[in-house]
C-alpha cells in the first residue's frame, strides 16, 4: 500500500471527518487539492477584489479595516492547514499571532525612538528608563525583526508540537494545551507593565520601516502588502496540498498508525504543519500592528483564538479558500453587528458555530457541493 492510495481513500472522508449519510444529518465530503485552473481562477478573483476593486471603492479608513481582516485571513489559512488537512484543532493561534505582533511592535517602538533621537520608547521614558532591556535590542535591526516574526513562532510551535505529538497527545487534550499556552502568554504580557505596556499593550507607532503611518498612501501600501501576503500564503497552502507532504499529512490525520507502520514519523509530519501554521500567524501579527496601530493582550487571548477557529469552520476548514473567506466574511459581519449589538456579539458567534456544525459542517465552501446535485436532480425531474 502506498501513501498516495491512503490519500485517495482519505479524500472521501473518514469516521472523524465525514459523516455517514443518515436521515436528517448533513454530510461532509473532504476533497483533495483543487485543480490548477480552479486555484488560478479563485486566486485571480480574490486578487482583483483586494488589489483593484477595494482600493477604488473604499476610503483609507475602510482599507485599514479590511486590512485587519486580511491579517485574520492569513491566520485562518494556517488553521485550515493544521486543522482541516492535519486534524489538529489549533485553539491557540493567538499565541503565535501575538508573538509576531509584539516583535514587530518592539521594532517599531525602537525605530520611532531612533528617529526622535531618544533611543528609548516613549512609554519607557515616562517610567524613568534610560535604556531598553537587553532582549529588546536584537529587534532594533529590521532584518532581525522580519526574520524573527517568522522564525520564533515556528520554533515555539516546533518545540511544543513535537513534545506533544511524540507522546501521542491529540484531540481535545491538544486543543486544551493550546489554550493553556495562550492563557499563560496573556498573563505574562499583562505582568510586563514596564517593558511591554502591560494590559494596555504597545501603541502610538509613527513609522513602519521608515514610512510614515500618517500618510494615507503608506496606509494603502500596507493594505497592498497584506493582500499580497495572503495570496502568497494561499499559494503555499495549495502547493502543500498538492505535494507528497500534503498526502502524508492527510494520511496521518486519517490513519496515523498505518503511516507509522509504513516507516514515517507522524509526530514530525504533524509538527511541520503546526509550525507552518504558527509562522503564518506570526506574519499576520506583524502586519496587524502597523495596520491597526496597537497590540495588546486582549487581542491575542483565548477568545480571539476561538474566533479564528469559528471563522475557519464557517468558511470550510477542508477547502483551500474557505478559511480565508470565512475570516473575511465573519470579520465583516462582526464589524456591522458589533456596533449595533455590542453586548450580544458573543452570542452571535456561538450561534454561528452551532449552525455551521449542525446545518453546514463543510462551511460556506460546501454550499456548491450540496446545491449542485439538487439542482441537477430538479432539472432532470423538470425534463
N, C-alpha and C positions, 0 to 999 in steps of 0.2 A: 504493500500500500504506500502511496506517495502522499506528500503533504498537499499537492495540488488536488488530489482526489478528495482529501479531507476538506479542503476549502470549498470545492464544488458542492459537497454534501452539506456543508455548514451554511451555504448561502440560501438554502431552502428553509432554514430555521431549525431551532433545537427546542428541547423541552423548556429551556430557560428563556429563550428569546422569541420563540414562535409559538403562539397559542394554537392548539389543535382546534379545527373547526367544530364549534359547539353551538347549540341553539342559544341565541341571544348574546354570544360572546364574539367580539371583533377579532380578526386575525391579523397578525403582524407578519409580513414577509420581509426577511432580511436579504437584500440583494447585494451583489458584488459591486465592483467599481463600475461606474457608468462608462459607456464607450467614449472614445476621444472626442467625437463630434458633439456629443451631448455636453461633455465637460467644456469644450470650447464655446459652445452656444451659451451655456449658463454663465460662464466667466465673462463673455462679451457683454451679455445683458447687464450683469452686475457692474462691470466696469463703466459702461455707458451711463448707468443710473447714478453711480457715485462720482465719476470724474467729469461727466458732461452735464447731465440734467441737474443734479443737486447744486453745483455752483451757479447755474443760471437762474434757478428759481428760489434759492434760499439766501437769506441775508447772512452776514458774517456770524451773527448770534445763532442762527439756525444751523449753519455749518458746524459751529462749535458743539451744539447739542447732538447733531448727527455724528460728529467725530467721536464723541463719548460712546455712542452706541457701537460704532465701528470697533473701538477698542474692546468692548464687551464681546463683539462677534469673533474677534481673534481668539479670546479665551474660550469661547464656545466651540470653535473648530478643534482646539486641543482636547476639550472634553469629549467631543464626538469621536476622536481617535481613541482615547483611553477607555471611554465607556461604551460607545457604540460598537467599535471594532474589537476592543480588548476585554469588554465585560467588567471593567473596573469602575465602580461608582465613585468618582472623584468629588467628594463633598468638601474638599479643602483647597480648591484652586485659588481662593482669595489669599492664601499664604504666599503663593508664588507670584501672583499679581502684585501683592503689596511689596514683596521683596524687590521686584524690578522697579516699582514706583518709587520706593524710598531711596534706592540707589540713584535714580535719575534726579530726584528731588534734592538729595545732598549735593550732587554735582552742580545743579542749577543754583543752589544757595551759595556755594563757594564761588561759582563763576560770577554771580551778581556782586559778591563781596570783592572780588578781584577787580572788577570794572569800577566799583565805587572807591577802590583804594584802601579798604579797611582789612581785607583778607579774612574777616570773620563775619559769618551771617548775622544779620541784624538782631534776630531773637536771642542769639548768644551774647551779643554785645550788651543788650538790655539787662541780661542776667549777670553782667560783670566779667564775662570770659574774654580773654585776650588772645586766645588761640583755639583752633578747632581740635577735637580729640584726634589721637593718632590714627584711629581706624577710619576716620573721615578722609584723611589725606590722599590715599590712593585714588579716590573718586574725583579728586580735583582735575585729574587728567581726563579729557573727554573720551579718548580711545579706551582707557581702562574702564570708564563708566559704561560705555557701549558694550564692551565685551562682558562686563560683569552682569548686566541685566539679562543676558542670555545664559552665561556660564553658571552663575551662582544658583539660580532657581533649578537649573538642570542638575547641578551637582547635589543640591539638597534632596531633590526628588530621587536621584540615583541611590544615595546612601539610605534614605528612608525606605524607598521601594524595594531595593534588593534585600534589605534586612527583613522586610515584611514577607515578600514573596518566597524567600528561601525557607521560611517557616510555614509556608503554605497557608498563610492567612489571607482570606478573601471574603467577598460578600459584605455583609453588614459590619463585620469586625474591621475590615479595611476602611469602610466609609467612616466608622466611628473614630478610628485613629487619625484620619484626615481632618475630621472636625476638631479633634483634640489639638492637632498641630496648629490650626487656625486660632483656636481659643488661646493657646499658650502664647502665640506670637502677638496677639492683641494685648494680652496682659503685659507682656514685655514692653511693647511700644508705649502703652499708657504710663508705665513707670519711668520712661525715659523723658522726663519733662525738660531737663536742661540740654539734652543732646539731640532729641528727635521731636520736641514740641509736645510730648505727652498726648493727651486726648485731643488737643487742638490740631496736631499734625504739623505739617510744613506747608507754607503758602507764601504769597507775596512775591512770586517769581517775576522777574523783569526781562530776562533774556533766555533764549534757548539756542545753544551753540553759536552765540554771537548775534542772533537775530532778535530784535525787539518784539516782545509779545504784545505790545500796544499797537503795532502796525497791523491793520486788517489784512494786508497782503501776506504777511507772515502767518497769520492765523489760518488763512486759506491754504497756505503751503503745508501747514501741519495736518490739515484735513486730507490733503492730497497724499501726503506721506503715509498716514494711517490707512487710507483706502488702498494704496499700492501694497502695503504690508499685508493687508487682509487678502488681497488677490494672490500674493506670493504664498501666503500660508495655505490657502486653498489648493494651490498648485502642488505644494509639498505634500499635503494630505492625499491628493489624487495620486501622486507618484508612489506614496507609501501603500495605498490601496492596491495599486497595480503591480507592486513589486513582490518578490519572493517573501520578503519580510511580512508584507501585508497578509499573505496566505498563512504564514506561520502564526501571526497574531490571532487571526480568526480561528484557526485550528486549535490554538491554545485555549481560546475562550470556550470552544465547544467540546473539546476532548483533550484536556490537559494531560491526563495520564497516557494517552496514546501518543501525544507529541513527545513526552518524556521517554517512552518506550522506543521511539524512533531515533533517539540519541540527541535530542535538543534539550536545552535547559529552559523550561517555561519561565523561571524566575528572571532570567536575562531578557527574554522576549517581552515580558510584561513591564519590566523595569525600563526598557528602552522607550516604550510607548508612554509610560508615565513621565519620564524625563523630557521627552519631546513636548508633551502637553504642558509641562511646567515651564519650559523655555518659551513656548508661545505665550503663556500667561505673563511671564516676566517682560517680554517685549511689549505686550499690550499695556502693562502697568507703566512702563517707561514712556509710552506715547500718551497715556492718560494724563500724566502730570502737566506737561506744557499745554495740553488742550484745555483741561478743566481748570488748572491753576491751583490745585490743592490736593493733598493726600493726607488722610487721617485714618486712625484705627477703625472708625465706624464704616469706612468704605471698603474694608478688606476682611471684615469679620465673618462670623458663621452665617449670618443672614444673607449678605451678598454672595457667599459661596453657594448657598442653596438656590438663590435666584438664578445664578449661572446654570445650574442643573435644570431648573424649571424651564428656562429658555431653550435649552438643548432638547429636552423632552417634548416641548411644544412644537419645535421645528422639525424634529425627527432625528433621533440620535443615530440611526442606521444609515442615513443618506449623506451625501457629500456636502450639499448646500444647506440641508435642513438646519444644522446647529447655528450657522451664521444668520440665516433668515429668521429663525426663531428669536435670536438675540435682538435683531433689528426690530422685528415686529413687537415683541414683548416690551422692549425699551420705549418704543413709540407709544404703545398703549399706556405704559406707566406714566409717561410724561403728560398724557392727557387726563387720565383718571386720577392720578395722584394730586393734581391741582384741584379737581372738582370734589374728590372724596379722599382727602389726605388721611383720615383715620381708618378708612376701610380698604386701602390698597392691599394690605397684607392678606385680607380675606379674599380679595380678587385673585391674588397669586395662588393661594391654596386651592381656590375653586378651579383655576385654570389647570393646575396639576391633576386634580381629581378627574376633571372632564377628559383630559388627554389620556390618562391611564384607563379610564372606563370606556370611553367612546372612540378615541382615536389613538391607539397605542403607538402607531407609527408616526405620529405627529402630522404636521401640515404636509410634509413630503409624501405621505401615503394617500393623500386625497385622490390623486390621479389614478393610483393603482386600485382604489376602491370604486371610484366612479366609472372608470373605463369599462370594466366588464358589464356593469349595469347599463351603461349607455348602449353598448353593443347588443346586449340582450333585448333592450327596448326597441332598437332598430330592427332586430330580427323578428320580434313579435309584430311590429307595425307592418313589416314587409309581408 
